[in-house]
Amino acid sequence: MTAQTHGFLSPTGIEIAFVLVGLVVLGSGLLVVTVRNLVYAALWLLVCLGAIAVEYLLLGAELLAWVQILIYAGAVIVLFLFGLMLTKAPIGPTDELDVRHRWPGALVGLGAAGTLVTVIVQAYQHTWFDPRGAVPLGRGGALGAQLFRYWVLPFEVLSVLLLAALVGAIVLSRRQREPEEAEA
Amino acid sequence: MHAVYPLVLGALLFSIGLYGVLARRSAIAVLMAIELLLNAVTLNLVAFGAILRDQYGMGQIFTLFIITIAAAETGLGLAIVLLLYRQRASADLGEQRELAEPVEDYAADELIPAQAAGESAEQVGAAR
């Protein structure tokens, strides 16, 4: 597959879809870190993670897309909203969400973006791939076979890690007066 | 598909998350920005998994592991934030100064709101 058969000026449909969903990812990501309302930030994070799940689908990782929606949209966002409610964080718009001088953060972010984009474009400007060829790898059967054929030990270690995190979270958030907050 | 599209998207998302970690003061907002960073990395992993297609399925398997670790990290992080709020009545990262070295002439930042009243009184008034 050579570069002569492709062109920047004739994008395929999957590329157009990828760029459009990517704009949704970037826009909602920017809103997550700039919006002045913490609950809105959590909900924009939901939009961002859902759009990333669509990008996984476009890259041929269908099981990962559903795992992303289940774990992130289903569990992590709810966890964030619980955290917002339990810390009595300001629900309305507030100025206390950001540091006072934001330009060092913006400088570091823009510098990282410029450097990474330059390096990536220089390194991968002649690389093409067909996302349809990755679809068989992303199915549940193929992923499960690889997981339990080559990655059994990390998988088991990860389950122990999850158990330890669960026990740790319960121990950390347990309180004698209000034990019902332990499941948060 | 050109390989630059997913990789540039991952890089830009990583930069946005980096800005969020540095510019946010609320601990929960910083945790959200860390989620953006992790998702940028997993997007890169999925893209390289689709480009390289090795027999071990490393990109997608690692993404699965990172999603699991991110769930554990969020649970523990929110538990710590809850504990911090319960003990200090504030989840503001700028106010947690007990482990920092005492600095006297560092009043230009919001990290010492009591001593910042000298030259930046209007900024304190705007922030409070």
Interface residues (C-beta under 8 A of the other chain):
Chain A: H6 F8 T12 I14 E15 F18 V19 G22 V25 L26 G29 L30 V32 V33 L38 A41 A42 L45 C48 L49 I52 E55 Y56 L59 G60 A61 L63 L64 V67 Q68 I71 Y72 A75 V76 L79 F80 F82 G83 L84 L86 T87 K88 A89 D95 E96 L97 D98 V99 R100 H101 R102 P104 G105 A106 V108 G109 L110 A112 A113 L116 V117 I120 V121 Y124 Q125 T127 W128 F129 D130 P131 G133 A134 L137 G138 A142 L143 Q146 L147 Y150 W151 P154 L158 L161 L162 A165 L166 G168 A169 L172 S173 R175 E181 A184
Chain B: M1 H2 A3 V4 Y5 P6 L7 V8 L9 A11 L12 L13 F14 S15 I16 G17 L18 Y19 G20 V21 L22 A23 R24 R25 S26 I28 A29 L31 M32 A33 E35 L36 N39 T42 L43 V46 A47 G49 A50 I51 R53 Y56 G57 Q60 I61 T63 L64 F65 I67 T68 I69 A70 A71 A72 E73 T74 G75 L76 L78 A79 I80 V81 L82 L83 Y85 R86 A91 D92 G94 D109 E110 Q123 A126 A127
